[in-house]
Amino acid sequence: MNGVDQRLYFRQVLAGRDTARTHDVARQMVNFQYLIGDRETGDALVVDPAYDVAGLLDLLEADGMRLGGVLVTHYHPDHIGGSFFGHTVEGIAAVLERAPVPIHVQRPEADGVVKVTGVSHDDLVLHDSGDIVTVGEIPIELIHTPGHTPGSQCFLCDGHLVAGDTLFLEGCGRVDLPGGDPEEMFRSIHTRLARIPDDTVLFPGHLYAPEPSAPMGEVRASNYVYRFTTLDQWRMVMGG
């Protein structure tokens, strides 16, 4: 093991199973949240806290970690809180009530985050693609991957790619919702994420496949989105 391997704290949490066990929407939506941190310093970030903030923070505390910030993949309520099909989902606003930590978002996503969650622009730290957020001594690269929403982002950390709703093990995020863009999704999957090594493990935003994660090489070989290698082919299937 290298130093980062030994220090990296990484935990995949399934809402409706590991937290929010009695929340009907959480059980239906099968969202993943992620806890990423530095074991030596005890600092940690949470990715897309929703449904059961107290439960997530209890997991952190039980692991001897403390919350230092939030990473947002995109602004949809099932990921960061808000109104969802007539239900209220708690999220980053509930985090801020407990701790005034920075909320890290891609610049184009800021207005959507504020509108959906009710937090202030002052609560957000705006980023551009390629920015590095450090938790303890662990670097996390922020990769802007628009398509599902204008400011969707993925997080690359020591062989782990947390992809939100940009890329699943089977398929990709919807592009027909407000802010969706089929052509940008094509570029995100085939260009912006092309440099990610095959042995990097993909961790998606939902449990939409039998397995919760898989190496990118396996995803590229099996996921139908990689069959369409030109924009014209993509448009025929995804629109745009």
ABEGO torsion letter per residue (X at the ends): XBAAAAABBBBBBBBGAABGAABAAAAAAGBBBBBBBBAAAGBBBBBGBBGBAAAAAAAAAAAGBBBAEBBBABABAAAAEEBBGGBBBBBAAAAAAABBBBBBBBAAAAAAAAAAAGBBAAABBBBBBGBBBBBEABBBBBBBBBGABAABBBBBBGGBBBAEAABBABEBBBAABBGBBAAAAAAAAAAAAAABBAABBBBBABBABABABBBAAAAAAABAAAABABAAAAAAAAEX
